[in-house]
Amino acid sequence: MRLWSIHPKYLDTKGLLALWREALLAKKVLQNKTKGYKKHPQLLRFKSQKNPVGAINYYLYEIFKESKKRGFNFSCRKACSISKKSSITVTSGQIKYEFSHLLAKLRKRDAVRYRLFKNTKRIKVHPIFRKKKGEVEPWEKL
């Protein structure tokens, strides 16, 4: 399960579709509607929120908005009920790590998108996240 901290605009089609599916799975985990993935490290950031399901809904909603820009037909029914925007901190090291990881994927899967973003200096984060200085998150080193 990968719940990207970087903005979904950077993802290629395969990545955006996978993120949507994985975030929907994360929502089920946070709702206790599945047996697996309950201790997945990527969920810690959402579990630590006052309203974990509300936070994942906001996360999903932003993915939904990106999908609409690209002409995809994701179902808003599954994630558009957000009452209050959440805010989760993410380290600058984490953002750089994820962006580098994504660029390696794009280099193999989508050369056009890779060339479009390879020289990006100011990496935009998913709107739920607020960037702070710091190293890669410990759970990413697993």
KEPAPA-138867 format. One record per residue: residue number from 0; residue in one letter; y, z, x of N, C-alpha, C in turn. Coordinates in Angstrom, 1 decimal. Atoms other than C-alpha are relative to their C-alpha. Example, Ala and Ser with C-alpha at 12.3 -4.5 7.8 and 13.67 -1.06 7.14 Angstrom:
% residues 2
+-----+-----+--------+--------+--------+--------+--------+--------+--------+--------+--------+
:   n : res :     ny :     nz :     nx :    cay :    caz :    cax :     cy :     cz :     cx :
+-----+-----+--------+--------+--------+--------+--------+--------+--------+--------+--------+
:   0 :   A :   -1.2 :    0.0 :    0.9 :   -4.5 :    7.8 :   12.3 :    1.2 :    0.0 :    0.9 :
:   1 :   S :   -1.1 :    0.0 :   -0.9 :   -1.1 :    7.1 :   13.7 :    1.1 :    0.8 :   -0.8 :
+-----+-----+--------+--------+--------+--------+--------+--------+--------+--------+--------+
This chain:
% residues 142
+-----+-----+--------+--------+--------+--------+--------+--------+--------+--------+--------+
:   n : res :     ny :     nz :     nx :    cay :    caz :    cax :     cy :     cz :     cx :
+-----+-----+--------+--------+--------+--------+--------+--------+--------+--------+--------+
:   0 :   M :   -1.2 :    0.0 :    0.9 :    0.0 :    0.0 :    0.0 :    1.2 :    0.0 :    0.9 :
:   1 :   R :   -1.3 :    0.0 :   -0.7 :    3.4 :   -1.0 :    1.4 :    1.1 :   -0.1 :   -1.0 :
:   2 :   L :   -1.2 :   -0.1 :    0.8 :    6.5 :    0.1 :   -0.4 :    1.2 :   -0.2 :    0.9 :
:   3 :   W :   -1.0 :    0.3 :   -0.9 :    9.2 :   -1.6 :    1.6 :    1.3 :    0.7 :   -0.2 :
:   4 :   S :   -1.3 :   -0.6 :    0.0 :   12.5 :    0.2 :    2.4 :    1.1 :   -1.1 :    0.0 :
:   5 :   I :   -0.9 :    1.1 :   -0.2 :   14.2 :   -3.1 :    3.2 :    0.2 :   -0.7 :   -1.4 :
:   6 :   H :   -0.3 :    0.7 :    1.3 :   15.8 :   -5.2 :    0.4 :   -1.1 :   -1.0 :   -0.3 :
:   7 :   P :    1.0 :    1.0 :    0.4 :   13.3 :   -7.4 :   -1.5 :    0.4 :   -1.4 :    0.2 :
:   8 :   K :   -0.5 :    1.4 :   -0.3 :   15.5 :  -10.4 :   -0.8 :   -0.6 :   -0.6 :    1.2 :
:   9 :   Y :    0.6 :    0.5 :   -1.2 :   13.9 :  -10.7 :    2.6 :   -1.4 :   -0.5 :   -0.1 :
:  10 :   L :    1.4 :    0.3 :    0.2 :   10.4 :  -11.0 :    1.3 :   -0.3 :   -1.4 :   -0.4 :
:  11 :   D :    0.5 :    1.3 :    0.5 :    8.6 :  -14.3 :    0.9 :   -0.7 :    0.2 :   -1.3 :
:  12 :   T :    0.6 :    0.0 :    1.3 :    6.9 :  -15.2 :   -2.3 :   -1.2 :    0.9 :    0.0 :
:  13 :   K :    1.2 :   -0.8 :   -0.1 :    3.6 :  -13.7 :   -1.2 :    0.3 :    1.5 :    0.1 :
:  14 :   G :   -0.4 :   -1.4 :   -0.2 :    5.3 :  -10.5 :   -0.1 :    0.6 :    0.6 :   -1.2 :
:  15 :   L :   -0.6 :   -0.5 :    1.2 :    7.4 :  -10.1 :   -3.3 :   -1.0 :    0.3 :   -1.1 :
:  16 :   L :    1.1 :   -0.2 :    1.0 :    4.3 :  -10.5 :   -5.5 :   -0.8 :    1.2 :    0.4 :
:  17 :   A :    0.8 :   -1.2 :   -0.5 :    2.4 :   -8.0 :   -3.4 :    0.8 :    1.3 :   -0.2 :
:  18 :   L :   -0.9 :   -1.2 :    0.2 :    5.3 :   -5.5 :   -3.5 :    0.0 :    0.4 :   -1.5 :
:  19 :   W :   -0.1 :   -0.3 :    1.4 :    5.5 :   -5.8 :   -7.3 :   -1.4 :    0.7 :   -0.4 :
:  20 :   R :    1.3 :   -0.5 :    0.4 :    1.7 :   -5.2 :   -7.7 :   -0.2 :    1.4 :    0.6 :
:  21 :   E :    0.2 :   -1.3 :   -0.6 :    1.7 :   -2.3 :   -5.2 :    0.9 :    1.1 :   -0.5 :
:  22 :   A :   -0.9 :   -1.0 :    0.6 :    4.7 :   -0.6 :   -6.7 :   -0.4 :    0.4 :   -1.4 :
:  23 :   L :    0.6 :   -0.4 :    1.3 :    3.1 :   -0.8 :  -10.2 :   -1.2 :    0.9 :    0.2 :
:  24 :   L :    1.1 :   -0.9 :   -0.3 :    0.0 :    0.8 :   -8.6 :    0.6 :    1.4 :    0.3 :
:  25 :   A :   -0.7 :   -1.3 :   -0.4 :    2.3 :    3.5 :   -7.1 :    0.4 :    0.7 :   -1.3 :
:  26 :   K :   -0.4 :   -0.6 :    1.3 :    3.7 :    4.1 :  -10.6 :   -1.2 :    0.7 :   -0.7 :
:  27 :   K :    1.2 :   -0.5 :    0.7 :    0.2 :    4.6 :  -12.0 :   -0.4 :    1.3 :    0.8 :
:  28 :   V :    0.3 :   -1.2 :   -0.8 :   -0.5 :    7.1 :   -9.1 :    0.9 :    1.1 :   -0.4 :
:  29 :   L :   -1.0 :   -1.1 :    0.3 :    2.7 :    9.0 :   -9.8 :   -0.2 :    0.5 :   -1.5 :
:  30 :   Q :    0.3 :   -0.4 :    1.4 :    1.7 :    9.1 :  -13.5 :   -1.3 :    0.6 :   -0.2 :
:  31 :   N :    1.4 :   -0.5 :    0.0 :   -1.8 :   10.4 :  -12.6 :   -0.9 :   -0.8 :   -0.9 :
:  32 :   K :    0.8 :    0.9 :    0.7 :   -3.3 :    7.4 :  -14.2 :   -1.1 :   -0.8 :    0.8 :
:  33 :   T :    1.0 :    0.6 :   -0.9 :   -5.6 :    6.5 :  -11.3 :   -0.6 :    1.0 :    0.9 :
:  34 :   K :    0.7 :   -0.9 :   -0.9 :   -8.0 :    8.2 :   -9.0 :    0.3 :   -0.2 :    1.4 :
:  35 :   G :   -0.2 :    0.3 :   -1.4 :   -7.2 :    6.5 :   -5.8 :    1.5 :    0.1 :    0.4 :
:  36 :   Y :   -1.3 :    0.1 :   -0.7 :   -4.2 :    6.5 :   -3.4 :    0.9 :    1.2 :   -0.3 :
:  37 :   K :   -0.9 :   -1.2 :    0.4 :   -3.0 :   10.0 :   -4.6 :    0.7 :    0.6 :    1.2 :
:  38 :   K :   -0.6 :   -0.6 :   -1.2 :   -2.3 :   11.1 :   -1.0 :    0.5 :   -1.1 :    1.0 :
:  39 :   H :   -0.5 :    1.0 :   -0.8 :   -1.0 :    7.8 :    0.3 :    1.4 :    0.3 :    0.6 :
:  40 :   P :   -1.2 :   -0.5 :   -0.6 :    1.8 :    8.5 :    2.8 :    1.3 :   -0.8 :   -0.5 :
:  41 :   Q :   -1.2 :    0.8 :    0.6 :    4.1 :    5.7 :    1.3 :    0.5 :    0.6 :   -1.3 :
:  42 :   L :   -0.4 :   -0.6 :    1.3 :    4.2 :    7.7 :   -1.9 :    0.8 :    1.3 :    0.2 :
:  43 :   L :   -0.6 :   -1.3 :   -0.3 :    5.6 :   10.9 :   -0.2 :    1.5 :    0.0 :   -0.4 :
:  44 :   R :   -1.4 :    0.1 :    0.3 :    9.2 :    9.7 :   -0.6 :    0.3 :    0.1 :   -1.5 :
:  45 :   F :   -0.2 :    0.0 :    1.5 :    8.8 :    9.2 :   -4.3 :   -0.4 :    1.3 :   -0.6 :
:  46 :   K :    0.5 :   -1.3 :    0.5 :    6.8 :   12.4 :   -4.9 :    1.0 :    1.1 :    0.2 :
:  47 :   S :   -1.0 :   -1.1 :   -0.3 :    9.6 :   14.4 :   -3.3 :    1.2 :    0.0 :   -0.9 :
:  48 :   Q :   -1.2 :    0.1 :    0.9 :   12.1 :   13.3 :   -6.0 :   -0.2 :    0.9 :   -1.2 :
:  49 :   K :    0.1 :   -0.8 :    1.2 :   12.9 :   15.4 :   -9.0 :   -0.7 :   -0.7 :   -1.1 :
:  50 :   N :    0.7 :    0.8 :    1.0 :   11.7 :   12.6 :  -11.2 :   -0.7 :   -1.2 :    0.7 :
:  51 :   P :    0.7 :    1.0 :   -0.8 :    9.1 :   10.6 :   -9.2 :   -0.2 :   -1.3 :   -0.8 :
:  52 :   V :    0.2 :    1.2 :    0.8 :    8.3 :    8.2 :  -12.1 :    1.3 :   -0.8 :   -0.2 :
:  53 :   G :   -1.3 :    0.6 :    0.2 :   12.0 :    7.6 :  -12.7 :    0.4 :   -0.7 :    1.3 :
:  54 :   A :   -0.3 :    0.6 :   -1.2 :   12.4 :    6.8 :   -9.0 :   -0.7 :   -1.3 :    0.2 :
:  55 :   I :    0.8 :    1.3 :   -0.2 :    9.6 :    4.3 :   -8.9 :    0.4 :   -1.0 :   -1.0 :
:  56 :   N :   -0.5 :    1.0 :    1.0 :   10.9 :    2.7 :  -12.1 :    1.3 :   -0.7 :    0.6 :
:  57 :   Y :   -1.2 :    0.6 :   -0.6 :   14.3 :    2.2 :  -10.3 :   -0.4 :   -0.9 :    1.1 :
:  58 :   Y :    0.5 :    0.9 :   -1.1 :   12.4 :    0.8 :   -7.3 :   -0.5 :   -1.3 :   -0.6 :
:  59 :   L :    0.6 :    1.2 :    0.7 :   10.5 :   -1.6 :   -9.6 :    1.1 :   -0.8 :   -0.6 :
:  60 :   Y :   -1.1 :    0.8 :    0.7 :   13.7 :   -2.6 :  -11.5 :    0.7 :   -0.9 :    1.0 :
:  61 :   E :   -0.7 :    0.8 :   -1.0 :   15.3 :   -3.8 :   -8.3 :   -0.9 :   -1.2 :    0.5 :
:  62 :   I :    0.9 :    1.0 :   -0.3 :   12.2 :   -5.8 :   -7.5 :    0.0 :   -1.1 :   -1.1 :
:  63 :   F :   -0.1 :    0.8 :    1.2 :   12.3 :   -7.2 :  -11.0 :    1.3 :   -0.9 :    0.1 :
:  64 :   K :   -1.3 :    0.8 :   -0.1 :   16.0 :   -8.3 :  -10.5 :   -0.1 :   -1.1 :    1.0 :
:  65 :   E :    0.2 :    1.0 :   -1.0 :   15.1 :  -10.1 :   -7.3 :   -1.0 :   -1.1 :   -0.5 :
:  66 :   S :    0.9 :    1.0 :    0.6 :   12.2 :  -11.8 :   -9.1 :    0.7 :   -1.0 :   -0.9 :
:  67 :   K :   -0.7 :    0.8 :    1.0 :   14.5 :  -13.1 :  -11.8 :    0.9 :   -1.0 :    0.8 :
:  68 :   K :   -0.8 :    0.9 :   -0.8 :   16.8 :  -14.6 :   -9.1 :   -0.8 :   -1.2 :    0.5 :
:  69 :   R :    0.8 :    1.1 :   -0.6 :   13.9 :  -16.6 :   -7.8 :   -0.8 :   -0.7 :   -1.1 :
:  70 :   G :    0.6 :    0.7 :    1.1 :   12.7 :  -17.7 :  -11.3 :   -1.4 :    0.5 :   -0.3 :
:  71 :   F :    1.3 :   -0.6 :    0.4 :    9.6 :  -15.5 :  -11.5 :    0.0 :    0.6 :   -1.3 :
:  72 :   N :    0.1 :   -0.5 :    1.3 :    8.3 :  -14.2 :  -14.7 :   -0.6 :    1.4 :    0.0 :
:  73 :   F :    0.5 :   -1.3 :    0.0 :    7.7 :  -10.5 :  -14.0 :    0.3 :    0.7 :   -1.3 :
:  74 :   S :   -0.3 :   -0.7 :    1.3 :    7.5 :   -8.2 :  -17.0 :    0.9 :    1.2 :    0.2 :
:  75 :   C :   -1.0 :   -1.1 :   -0.1 :   10.5 :   -5.9 :  -17.3 :   -0.6 :    1.2 :   -0.8 :
:  76 :   R :    0.7 :   -1.1 :    0.8 :    8.4 :   -3.9 :  -19.9 :   -0.6 :    1.0 :    0.9 :
:  77 :   K :    0.8 :   -0.9 :   -0.9 :    6.5 :   -2.4 :  -17.0 :    0.9 :    1.0 :    0.8 :
:  78 :   A :   -0.8 :   -0.8 :   -0.9 :    9.5 :   -0.9 :  -15.2 :    1.5 :    0.1 :   -0.3 :
:  79 :   C :   -1.4 :    0.0 :    0.2 :   12.9 :   -1.3 :  -16.8 :    0.6 :    1.2 :   -0.7 :
:  80 :   S :   -0.5 :   -1.2 :    0.7 :   13.2 :    2.1 :  -18.4 :    0.5 :    1.0 :    1.0 :
:  81 :   I :   -0.5 :   -1.0 :   -1.0 :   15.4 :    3.8 :  -15.8 :    1.2 :    0.7 :   -0.7 :
:  82 :   S :   -1.1 :   -0.8 :    0.6 :   17.7 :    6.6 :  -16.9 :    1.1 :    0.4 :    1.0 :
:  83 :   K :   -0.9 :   -0.4 :   -1.0 :   19.3 :    7.7 :  -13.7 :   -0.5 :   -0.6 :    1.4 :
:  84 :   K :    0.4 :    0.5 :   -1.3 :   19.4 :    6.0 :  -10.3 :   -0.3 :    1.1 :    1.0 :
:  85 :   S :    0.4 :   -0.9 :   -1.0 :   17.6 :    7.9 :   -7.6 :    0.5 :   -0.5 :    1.3 :
:  86 :   S :   -0.4 :    0.3 :   -1.3 :   18.5 :    8.0 :   -4.0 :   -0.9 :    0.7 :    1.0 :
:  87 :   I :    0.9 :   -0.5 :   -1.0 :   16.1 :    8.4 :   -1.1 :    0.5 :   -0.4 :    1.4 :
:  88 :   T :   -0.5 :    0.4 :   -1.4 :   17.0 :    8.6 :    2.6 :   -1.1 :   -0.7 :    0.7 :
:  89 :   V :    0.9 :    0.7 :   -0.9 :   15.4 :    6.3 :    5.1 :    0.7 :   -0.1 :    1.3 :
:  90 :   T :   -0.6 :    0.0 :   -1.3 :   15.9 :    6.3 :    8.8 :    0.3 :   -1.5 :    0.5 :
:  91 :   S :   -0.3 :    1.3 :   -0.5 :   17.5 :    3.4 :   10.7 :   -1.2 :   -0.5 :    0.8 :
:  92 :   G :    1.2 :    0.4 :   -0.7 :   14.4 :    3.3 :   12.9 :   -1.1 :   -0.6 :   -0.9 :
:  93 :   Q :    1.0 :    0.5 :    1.0 :   12.2 :    2.8 :    9.8 :    0.4 :   -1.4 :   -0.4 :
:  94 :   I :   -0.5 :    1.3 :    0.4 :   14.4 :    0.0 :    8.7 :   -0.3 :   -1.1 :    1.0 :
:  95 :   K :    0.2 :    1.0 :   -1.1 :   14.2 :   -1.8 :   12.1 :   -1.5 :   -0.3 :    0.1 :
:  96 :   Y :    1.5 :    0.2 :   -0.1 :   10.4 :   -1.2 :   12.2 :   -0.5 :   -0.9 :   -1.1 :
:  97 :   E :    0.4 :    0.8 :    1.2 :    9.9 :   -2.7 :    8.7 :    0.5 :   -1.4 :    0.2 :
:  98 :   F :   -0.5 :    1.3 :   -0.1 :   12.1 :   -5.6 :    9.4 :   -0.7 :   -0.8 :    1.0 :
:  99 :   S :    0.7 :    0.6 :   -1.1 :   10.4 :   -6.4 :   12.6 :   -1.5 :   -0.4 :   -0.5 :
: 100 :   H :    1.3 :    0.2 :    0.6 :    7.0 :   -6.1 :   10.8 :    0.0 :   -1.2 :   -0.9 :
: 101 :   L :   -0.1 :    1.1 :    0.9 :    8.2 :   -8.5 :    8.1 :    0.2 :   -1.3 :    0.7 :
: 102 :   L :   -0.3 :    1.2 :   -0.8 :    9.6 :  -11.0 :   10.6 :   -1.3 :   -0.6 :    0.6 :
: 103 :   A :    1.3 :    0.5 :   -0.5 :    6.1 :  -11.2 :   12.2 :   -0.8 :   -0.6 :   -1.1 :
: 104 :   K :    0.7 :    0.6 :    1.1 :    4.6 :  -11.9 :    8.8 :    0.6 :   -1.3 :   -0.4 :
: 105 :   L :   -0.7 :    1.2 :    0.4 :    7.2 :  -14.5 :    8.0 :   -0.2 :   -1.1 :    1.0 :
: 106 :   R :    0.2 :    1.0 :   -1.1 :    6.8 :  -16.2 :   11.3 :   -1.3 :   -0.8 :   -0.2 :
: 107 :   K :    1.3 :    0.7 :    0.3 :    3.2 :  -17.0 :   10.3 :   -0.1 :   -0.6 :   -1.4 :
: 108 :   R :    0.2 :    0.5 :    1.4 :    3.6 :  -17.5 :    6.5 :    1.1 :   -0.9 :   -0.5 :
: 109 :   D :   -1.2 :    0.7 :    0.6 :    7.1 :  -18.9 :    5.9 :    1.0 :   -0.2 :    1.0 :
: 110 :   A :   -0.9 :    0.4 :   -1.2 :    8.9 :  -20.6 :    8.8 :    1.4 :   -0.1 :   -0.5 :
: 111 :   V :   -1.3 :    0.2 :    0.5 :   11.9 :  -21.4 :    6.7 :    0.7 :    1.4 :   -0.2 :
: 112 :   R :   -0.5 :   -1.3 :    0.2 :   12.4 :  -17.8 :    5.6 :    0.2 :    0.8 :    1.3 :
: 113 :   Y :   -0.1 :   -0.6 :   -1.3 :   11.8 :  -16.6 :    9.1 :    1.2 :   -0.4 :    0.7 :
: 114 :   R :   -1.2 :    0.5 :   -0.6 :   14.5 :  -18.8 :   10.5 :    1.3 :    0.5 :   -0.7 :
: 115 :   L :   -1.2 :   -0.5 :    0.8 :   16.9 :  -17.7 :    7.7 :    0.4 :    1.4 :    0.4 :
: 116 :   F :   -0.2 :   -1.4 :   -0.2 :   16.5 :  -14.0 :    8.6 :   -0.2 :    0.5 :    1.4 :
: 117 :   K :    0.4 :   -0.5 :   -1.3 :   15.4 :  -13.8 :   12.2 :    1.2 :    0.5 :    0.8 :
: 118 :   N :   -1.2 :   -0.5 :   -0.8 :   19.0 :  -13.2 :   13.6 :    0.8 :    1.0 :   -0.8 :
: 119 :   T :   -0.7 :   -0.9 :    0.8 :   19.9 :  -10.7 :   10.9 :    0.3 :    1.3 :    0.9 :
: 120 :   K :   -0.4 :   -1.2 :   -0.8 :   21.9 :   -7.8 :   12.5 :    0.1 :    1.2 :   -0.9 :
: 121 :   R :   -0.2 :   -1.1 :    0.9 :   22.8 :   -5.7 :    9.5 :   -1.0 :   -0.2 :   -1.2 :
: 122 :   I :    1.1 :    0.1 :    0.9 :   19.6 :   -5.2 :    7.5 :    0.3 :    0.8 :   -1.2 :
: 123 :   K :   -0.2 :   -0.6 :    1.3 :   20.1 :   -4.5 :    3.8 :   -1.2 :    0.8 :   -0.4 :
: 124 :   V :    1.1 :   -0.7 :    0.5 :   18.0 :   -1.8 :    2.3 :   -0.1 :   -0.1 :   -1.5 :
: 125 :   H :    0.2 :    0.0 :    1.4 :   16.5 :   -1.6 :   -1.1 :    1.0 :    1.0 :   -0.6 :
: 126 :   P :   -1.1 :   -0.9 :    0.6 :   19.2 :    0.0 :   -3.4 :   -0.4 :    1.4 :   -0.2 :
: 127 :   I :    0.4 :   -1.4 :    0.2 :   17.2 :    3.2 :   -3.9 :    0.2 :    0.8 :    1.3 :
: 128 :   F :   -0.1 :   -0.7 :   -1.3 :   17.5 :    4.0 :   -0.2 :    1.4 :    0.1 :    0.5 :
: 129 :   R :   -1.2 :   -0.2 :   -0.7 :   20.3 :    5.4 :    1.8 :   -0.4 :    0.2 :    1.5 :
: 130 :   K :    0.4 :    0.0 :   -1.4 :   20.1 :    4.8 :    5.5 :    0.7 :    1.2 :    0.8 :
: 131 :   K :   -0.6 :   -1.0 :   -0.9 :   20.6 :    7.6 :    8.1 :   -0.6 :   -0.3 :    1.4 :
: 132 :   K :    0.5 :    0.2 :   -1.4 :   20.1 :    7.6 :   11.9 :   -1.3 :    0.7 :    0.1 :
: 133 :   G :    1.2 :   -0.7 :   -0.2 :   16.7 :    8.4 :   13.0 :   -1.1 :   -1.0 :    0.5 :
: 134 :   E :    1.1 :    0.8 :   -0.5 :   13.3 :    7.2 :   14.3 :   -0.9 :   -0.5 :   -1.1 :
: 135 :   V :    1.0 :    0.5 :    0.9 :   10.4 :    5.5 :   12.6 :   -0.6 :    1.2 :   -0.7 :
: 136 :   E :    0.6 :   -1.1 :    0.8 :    8.9 :    7.7 :    9.8 :   -1.4 :    0.3 :    0.6 :
: 137 :   P :    1.3 :   -0.4 :   -0.6 :    5.9 :    9.7 :   11.1 :   -1.2 :   -0.7 :   -0.7 :
: 138 :   W :    1.1 :    0.6 :    0.8 :    3.6 :    8.3 :    8.3 :   -0.2 :   -1.5 :    0.3 :
: 139 :   E :    0.2 :    1.4 :   -0.4 :    4.2 :    4.7 :    9.6 :   -0.8 :   -0.1 :    1.2 :
: 140 :   K :    0.7 :    0.0 :   -1.3 :    2.6 :    5.6 :   12.9 :   -1.5 :    0.2 :   -0.2 :
: 141 :   L :    1.4 :   -0.2 :    0.2 :   -0.7 :    6.3 :   11.2 :   -0.8 :   -1.2 :    0.2 :
+-----+-----+--------+--------+--------+--------+--------+--------+--------+--------+--------+
